[in-house]
Amino acid sequence: MTKKIKKLSAVAVSLLPAFSLVACSNLIPQGNNENPGIDIDYELLDGEVAVISNAQGSYLPADKYLEFADSEYLNDSVFSANVAVISTSAKMIDVGSGVQLKIYGAQNDTTAEAKLCGISSNAALGDFVNGKRSLVNGRMFESKNECIISEKLADHNKLSLGDELVLENTTLGTGGKKIEYRLTVVGIFSDDTKEYDSGYKVPYLNRRNEIFTDISTVMEAENAGNGAGVMVEAQYYLKDGITLSDFEKELRDKGLPSGFRVGKK
């Protein structure tokens, strides 16, 4: 997560799952940086944004998104990888409210309680950049298995810096193996975002239950096999002189399914 944002002046290509319930924040936020603790080079945000969207039912393994970033056509890329989780060490906000949300592919009798959001750079922290969220204690995560949590979640469980937060993926890995994350809380943030973005008041959709970590923490789940419920958002920044068609052809050659469409945002 310590990767510094490079200076770019190119087209951005964004891969977004059409029905991703686990998106935690907007990649590449617009506007001025209201949070001096978040280092963003806004020249990166210049230029047109292109979107690759998928039709319902299309599937792309999470590691494919990272594979697409290995390209001579690109200056840089930004990723967010998210999974639905439960906690075995803490109580998520609104758990026990009587409303449940099952995630496709989840374990039997397992109800998603929170979102574990892994990011590759500060450019994925839209709500921190626009000032709606801000660190009030500790620091940003800098390595695998470190995390930051909301003040409300911390107060709800009397969690402090250095405490361990144990989470479990709602989707089983290969051979029915449970996937566990043992995270150290290194930062606590204030949160002025709307607690629910929809009318469904369930723990999984409560934004105070969003837990942020380095993308490598979440991608471990993908390595566990069976997709492990990982949903990826990605933006790719094209070098000057590279067209969207050039990059799309490369994506198709690398295995981007026909169910995914490439176009400008």
Kinemage of the C-alpha trace (Angstrom):
@kinemage 1
@onewidth
@group {chain A} dominant
@subgroup {mainchain}
@vectorlist {calphas} color= white
{ca met a 1} P 0.000 0.000 0.000
{ca thr a 2} L 3.062 2.223 0.168
{ca lys a 3} L 3.255 2.467 -3.617
{ca lys a 4} L 3.391 6.132 -4.637
{ca ile a 5} L 1.050 7.268 -7.375
{ca lys a 6} L 2.928 7.998 -10.577
{ca lys a 7} L 2.367 10.993 -12.818
{ca leu a 8} L 0.171 9.992 -15.739
{ca ser a 9} L -1.591 11.786 -18.567
{ca ala a 10} L -3.424 9.030 -20.374
{ca val a 11} L -6.664 7.148 -20.791
{ca ala a 12} L -7.790 5.059 -17.858
{ca val a 13} L -9.423 1.688 -18.469
{ca ser a 14} L -11.656 0.460 -15.668
{ca leu a 15} L -12.822 -3.137 -15.134
{ca leu a 16} L -15.912 -3.198 -12.954
{ca pro a 17} L -18.097 -6.202 -12.110
{ca ala a 18} L -21.626 -5.214 -13.089
{ca phe a 19} L -23.212 -6.742 -9.986
{ca ser a 20} L -20.441 -6.257 -7.430
{ca leu a 21} L -22.009 -5.971 -3.982
{ca val a 22} L -18.625 -5.715 -2.335
{ca ala a 23} L -17.262 -2.494 -3.819
{ca cys a 24} L -15.980 -0.413 -0.902
{ca ser a 25} L -15.009 2.875 -2.501
{ca asn a 26} L -14.715 4.722 -5.768
{ca leu a 27} L -11.467 4.135 -7.594
{ca ile a 28} L -9.767 7.299 -8.794
{ca pro a 29} L -11.845 9.921 -6.962
{ca gln a 30} L -12.343 13.328 -8.538
{ca gly a 31} L -11.757 16.735 -6.950
{ca asn a 32} L -9.199 18.173 -4.562
{ca asn a 33} L -7.533 16.174 -1.849
{ca glu a 34} L -9.195 17.156 1.440
{ca asn a 35} L -7.086 14.741 3.469
{ca pro a 36} L -3.392 15.675 3.621
{ca gly a 37} L -2.558 12.242 5.028
{ca ile a 38} L -3.481 10.642 1.704
{ca asp a 39} L -0.878 11.201 -1.007
{ca ile a 40} L -2.508 11.515 -4.434
{ca asp a 41} L -0.998 13.002 -7.594
{ca tyr a 42} L -4.056 14.465 -9.320
{ca glu a 43} L -2.319 14.624 -12.655
{ca leu a 44} L -2.945 10.871 -12.639
{ca leu a 45} L -6.649 11.628 -12.881
{ca asp a 46} L -6.391 13.650 -16.082
{ca gly a 47} L -7.726 12.240 -19.315
{ca glu a 48} L -10.708 10.140 -20.301
{ca val a 49} L -11.827 7.098 -18.346
{ca ala a 50} L -12.747 3.947 -20.221
{ca val a 51} L -14.831 1.176 -18.670
{ca ile a 52} L -14.866 -2.568 -19.225
{ca ser a 53} L -18.199 -3.863 -17.962
{ca asn a 54} L -19.409 -7.436 -17.862
{ca ala a 55} L -22.776 -8.931 -18.678
{ca gln a 56} L -24.656 -10.739 -15.924
{ca gly a 57} L -23.265 -14.207 -15.498
{ca ser a 58} L -19.826 -13.475 -16.959
{ca tyr a 59} L -16.889 -14.465 -14.766
{ca leu a 60} L -13.245 -13.492 -14.692
{ca pro a 61} L -10.786 -14.881 -12.103
{ca ala a 62} L -9.449 -12.170 -9.814
{ca asp a 63} L -5.844 -12.827 -10.767
{ca lys a 64} L -6.685 -12.073 -14.420
{ca tyr a 65} L -7.182 -8.414 -13.546
{ca leu a 66} L -3.637 -8.273 -12.197
{ca glu a 67} L -2.330 -10.160 -15.213
{ca phe a 68} L -3.812 -7.491 -17.492
{ca ala a 69} L -1.617 -4.895 -15.750
{ca asp a 70} L 1.523 -6.574 -17.089
{ca ser a 71} L 1.499 -4.632 -20.337
{ca glu a 72} L 3.844 -2.378 -22.265
{ca tyr a 73} L 0.792 -0.317 -23.151
{ca leu a 74} L 0.338 0.889 -19.573
{ca asn a 75} L 1.908 3.521 -17.350
{ca asp a 76} L 0.233 2.240 -14.197
{ca ser a 77} L -2.805 0.502 -12.728
{ca val a 78} L -4.948 0.740 -9.587
{ca phe a 79} L -6.860 -2.141 -7.974
{ca ser a 80} L -9.436 -2.798 -5.293
{ca ala a 81} L -10.162 -6.421 -4.334
{ca asn a 82} L -13.000 -7.113 -1.925
{ca val a 83} L -14.526 -10.095 -0.124
{ca ala a 84} L -17.555 -10.687 2.081
{ca val a 85} L -16.564 -11.802 5.588
{ca ile a 86} L -17.788 -12.662 9.051
{ca ser a 87} L -15.847 -11.978 12.237
{ca thr a 88} L -14.991 -14.583 14.845
{ca ser a 89} L -13.409 -12.059 17.219
{ca ala a 90} L -15.680 -9.014 17.023
{ca lys a 91} L -19.340 -8.156 16.554
{ca met a 92} L -20.110 -6.202 13.414
{ca ile a 93} L -22.547 -3.290 13.611
{ca asp a 94} L -26.224 -4.272 13.197
{ca val a 95} L -25.495 -8.004 13.502
{ca gly a 96} L -28.528 -9.613 15.130
{ca ser a 97} L -30.913 -7.081 13.599
{ca gly a 98} L -32.928 -9.940 12.163
{ca val a 99} L -32.064 -9.068 8.560
{ca gln a 100} L -29.646 -11.326 6.717
{ca leu a 101} L -27.849 -11.219 3.397
{ca lys a 102} L -26.512 -14.392 1.829
{ca ile a 103} L -23.698 -14.095 -0.689
{ca tyr a 104} L -23.659 -16.317 -3.773
{ca gly a 105} L -21.261 -19.191 -3.163
{ca ala a 106} L -21.153 -18.628 0.594
{ca gln a 107} L -20.848 -21.401 3.154
{ca asn a 108} L -24.078 -22.990 4.339
{ca asp a 109} L -25.705 -20.955 7.119
{ca thr a 110} L -23.101 -18.207 6.733
{ca thr a 111} L -24.415 -14.664 6.482
{ca ala a 112} L -22.081 -11.898 5.309
{ca glu a 113} L -21.432 -9.356 8.058
{ca ala a 114} L -18.761 -7.036 6.650
{ca lys a 115} L -16.537 -6.199 3.681
{ca leu a 116} L -12.794 -6.679 3.643
{ca cys a 117} L -11.446 -4.209 1.108
{ca gly a 118} L -7.922 -4.655 -0.232
{ca ile a 119} L -6.399 -1.781 -2.201
{ca ser a 120} L -3.233 -1.393 -4.231
{ca ser a 121} L -2.721 2.357 -3.743
{ca asn a 122} L -4.197 5.489 -2.196
{ca ala a 123} L -6.003 6.223 -5.459
{ca ala a 124} L -8.611 3.646 -4.412
{ca leu a 125} L -9.441 5.519 -1.189
{ca gly a 126} L -12.026 7.881 -2.641
{ca asp a 127} L -13.803 8.735 0.609
{ca phe a 128} L -10.525 9.462 2.375
{ca val a 129} L -9.408 11.777 -0.410
{ca asn a 130} L -12.662 13.751 -0.488
{ca gly a 131} L -12.594 14.197 3.297
{ca lys a 132} L -15.596 12.049 4.200
{ca arg a 133} L -13.254 9.670 5.988
{ca ser a 134} L -10.117 10.594 7.907
{ca leu a 135} L -7.628 8.824 10.144
{ca val a 136} L -8.057 9.930 13.767
{ca asn a 137} L -5.735 7.430 15.419
{ca gly a 138} L -2.750 5.397 14.230
{ca arg a 139} L -1.601 5.176 10.621
{ca met a 140} L -2.454 3.710 7.246
{ca phe a 141} L -1.667 0.030 6.714
{ca glu a 142} L 1.704 -0.549 5.103
{ca ser a 143} L 1.948 -4.295 4.696
{ca lys a 144} L -0.027 -7.506 4.491
{ca asn a 145} L -2.372 -8.357 7.405
{ca glu a 146} L -2.567 -4.791 8.702
{ca cys a 147} L -5.903 -2.971 8.606
{ca ile a 148} L -7.779 0.203 9.445
{ca ile a 149} L -11.344 0.271 10.825
{ca ser a 150} L -14.034 2.852 11.515
{ca glu a 151} L -14.371 4.592 14.878
{ca lys a 152} L -17.876 3.201 15.267
{ca leu a 153} L -16.693 -0.380 14.730
{ca ala a 154} L -13.773 0.158 17.108
{ca asp a 155} L -16.023 1.636 19.820
{ca his a 156} L -18.616 -1.098 19.283
{ca asn a 157} L -15.989 -3.732 20.149
{ca lys a 158} L -13.609 -1.695 22.352
{ca leu a 159} L -10.852 -2.277 19.790
{ca ser a 160} L -7.596 -0.332 20.028
{ca leu a 161} L -4.436 -0.002 17.970
{ca gly a 162} L -2.481 -3.258 18.007
{ca asp a 163} L -5.537 -5.443 18.623
{ca glu a 164} L -6.174 -8.460 16.416
{ca leu a 165} L -9.279 -8.694 14.260
{ca val a 166} L -10.083 -12.201 13.035
{ca leu a 167} L -12.246 -12.533 9.921
{ca glu a 168} L -13.458 -15.486 7.897
{ca asn a 169} L -14.300 -15.480 4.200
{ca thr a 170} L -17.940 -16.414 3.572
{ca thr a 171} L -16.794 -18.475 0.577
{ca leu a 172} L -14.863 -21.692 1.111
{ca gly a 173} L -11.575 -22.400 -0.615
{ca thr a 174} L -10.509 -25.549 -2.441
{ca gly a 175} L -11.603 -28.733 -0.687
{ca gly a 176} L -14.059 -26.867 1.517
{ca lys a 177} L -11.256 -25.214 3.499
{ca lys a 178} L -12.175 -22.117 5.492
{ca ile a 179} L -10.182 -18.970 4.667
{ca glu a 180} L -9.195 -16.885 7.679
{ca tyr a 181} L -7.663 -13.422 7.938
{ca arg a 182} L -5.858 -12.438 11.140
{ca leu a 183} L -5.407 -8.677 10.931
{ca thr a 184} L -3.697 -6.171 13.194
{ca val a 185} L -5.524 -2.867 13.672
{ca val a 186} L -3.026 -0.090 12.887
{ca gly a 187} L -5.437 2.779 12.235
{ca ile a 188} L -8.906 4.045 13.144
{ca phe a 189} L -10.836 6.476 10.952
{ca ser a 190} L -13.766 8.834 11.350
{ca asp a 191} L -16.547 8.248 8.846
{ca asp a 192} L -19.013 10.843 7.589
{ca thr a 193} L -20.265 8.761 4.673
{ca lys a 194} L -23.888 7.713 4.577
{ca glu a 195} L -24.114 4.598 6.729
{ca tyr a 196} L -26.261 2.793 4.150
{ca asp a 197} L -26.241 3.496 0.421
{ca ser a 198} L -29.515 1.642 -0.035
{ca gly a 199} L -32.684 0.920 1.893
{ca tyr a 200} L -31.428 -2.521 2.921
{ca lys a 201} L -30.131 -2.155 6.468
{ca val a 202} L -28.027 -5.283 6.839
{ca pro a 203} L -24.553 -5.526 8.422
{ca tyr a 204} L -22.845 -6.382 5.149
{ca leu a 205} L -24.070 -3.148 3.547
{ca asn a 206} L -23.246 -0.948 6.561
{ca arg a 207} L -20.295 1.214 5.543
{ca arg a 208} L -19.014 1.330 9.142
{ca asn a 209} L -18.297 -2.390 8.687
{ca glu a 210} L -15.854 -1.767 5.811
{ca ile a 211} L -12.351 -2.893 6.789
{ca phe a 212} L -9.419 -1.709 4.668
{ca thr a 213} L -6.182 -3.590 4.104
{ca asp a 214} L -3.457 -4.117 1.527
{ca ile a 215} L -4.592 -5.904 -1.623
{ca ser a 216} L -2.119 -8.751 -1.008
{ca thr a 217} L -4.113 -9.720 2.101
{ca val a 218} L -7.297 -10.215 0.101
{ca met a 219} L -5.617 -11.863 -2.886
{ca glu a 220} L -4.463 -14.669 -0.614
{ca ala a 221} L -8.079 -15.817 -0.793
{ca glu a 222} L -7.865 -16.120 -4.557
{ca asn a 223} L -4.798 -18.324 -4.144
{ca ala a 224} L -6.848 -20.570 -1.850
{ca gly a 225} L -8.822 -21.618 -4.907
{ca asn a 226} L -12.468 -21.642 -5.966
{ca gly a 227} L -12.349 -17.888 -6.625
{ca ala a 228} L -12.986 -17.403 -2.891
{ca gly a 229} L -15.573 -14.711 -3.562
{ca val a 230} L -12.992 -12.098 -4.555
{ca met a 231} L -14.446 -9.183 -6.540
{ca val a 232} L -11.977 -6.874 -8.271
{ca glu a 233} L -12.244 -3.330 -9.553
{ca ala a 234} L -9.349 -2.180 -11.702
{ca gln a 235} L -8.261 0.869 -13.664
{ca tyr a 236} L -5.485 0.811 -16.235
{ca tyr a 237} L -3.688 3.934 -17.474
{ca leu a 238} L -2.607 3.882 -21.103
{ca lys a 239} L 0.610 5.400 -22.345
{ca asp a 240} L 0.431 8.336 -24.740
{ca gly a 241} L -0.225 7.142 -28.262
{ca ile a 242} L -1.898 3.892 -27.187
{ca thr a 243} L -5.526 3.646 -28.197
{ca leu a 244} L -8.355 1.935 -26.396
{ca ser a 245} L -8.610 -0.474 -29.330
{ca asp a 246} L -4.940 -1.409 -28.940
{ca phe a 247} L -5.422 -2.307 -25.308
{ca glu a 248} L -8.716 -4.090 -25.907
{ca lys a 249} L -7.078 -6.336 -28.493
{ca glu a 250} L -4.397 -7.224 -25.964
{ca leu a 251} L -7.041 -7.941 -23.322
{ca arg a 252} L -8.878 -10.279 -25.689
{ca asp a 253} L -5.628 -12.061 -26.552
{ca lys a 254} L -5.015 -12.536 -22.814
{ca gly a 255} L -8.445 -14.063 -22.312
{ca leu a 256} L -10.938 -11.272 -21.631
{ca pro a 257} L -14.291 -13.015 -22.329
{ca ser a 258} L -16.613 -11.691 -25.011
{ca gly a 259} L -19.179 -11.031 -22.284
{ca phe a 260} L -17.022 -8.102 -21.136
{ca arg a 261} L -17.418 -4.849 -23.048
{ca val a 262} L -14.739 -2.184 -23.442
{ca gly a 263} L -15.743 1.470 -23.772
{ca lys a 264} L -15.088 4.971 -22.527
{ca lys a 265} L -16.733 6.104 -19.313
